[in-house]
């Protein structure tokens, strides 16, 4: 999960000029502050997490006008 969140953030063009090479070298998926080691975690295994913006769908094709 952490790796996917970092990958999503690095793909965002807004971060391209913000992070230096040193910042990128320091990235690690091993952070754990958001994990509750003694709390209850409820998972919905029937639903995927929406980590990135949905991919745009192709617009409906426009029909060509009939020949007169």
C-alpha positions in Angstrom: 0.0 0.0 0.0 2.7 2.5 0.9 4.6 1.7 -2.3 1.5 2.4 -4.4 0.9 5.7 -2.6 4.5 6.8 -3.2 4.3 5.8 -6.8 1.1 7.8 -7.3 2.7 10.9 -5.7 5.8 10.6 -7.9 3.6 10.4 -11.0 2.0 13.8 -10.1 3.6 16.6 -12.2 3.1 19.0 -9.3 5.8 17.1 -7.4 8.3 17.0 -10.3 9.9 20.4 -9.3 9.4 20.1 -5.6 11.4 16.9 -4.8 15.2 17.1 -5.1 17.3 14.0 -5.9 18.2 13.8 -2.3 14.5 13.8 -1.3 13.8 11.0 -3.8 16.7 9.0 -2.4 15.2 9.3 1.1 11.8 7.9 0.1 10.9 4.6 1.6 7.7 2.5 1.8 8.7 1.5 5.3 6.9 4.4 7.1 4.3 3.2 9.6 2.9 6.2 11.4 -0.6 5.6 9.9 -0.7 2.0 11.2 -2.4 1.2 14.4 -0.6 -1.8 15.8 -3.1 -2.3 18.6 -6.3 -1.1 16.9 -8.9 -2.8 14.9 -8.6 -2.7 11.2 -11.7 -3.4 9.1 -11.0 -4.4 5.5 -13.5 -4.6 2.7 -12.0 -7.3 0.6 -14.8 -6.9 -2.0 -13.7 -3.4 -3.0 -10.4 -2.1 -4.4 -8.8 1.1 -3.1 -9.0 4.2 -5.5 -5.3 5.3 -5.4 -5.1 7.3 -8.5 -7.5 9.4 -10.6 -9.6 7.2 -12.8 -8.3 6.9 -16.4 -10.3 9.0 -18.8 -12.6 7.0 -21.0 -12.7 7.4 -24.8 -15.6 9.8 -25.8 -18.5 8.4 -27.7 -17.7 8.4 -31.5 -19.5 11.2 -33.3 -21.5 9.8 -36.3 -20.6 11.1 -39.7 -23.3 13.1 -41.4 -25.2 11.2 -44.1 -24.3 11.9 -47.7 -26.9 14.0 -49.5 
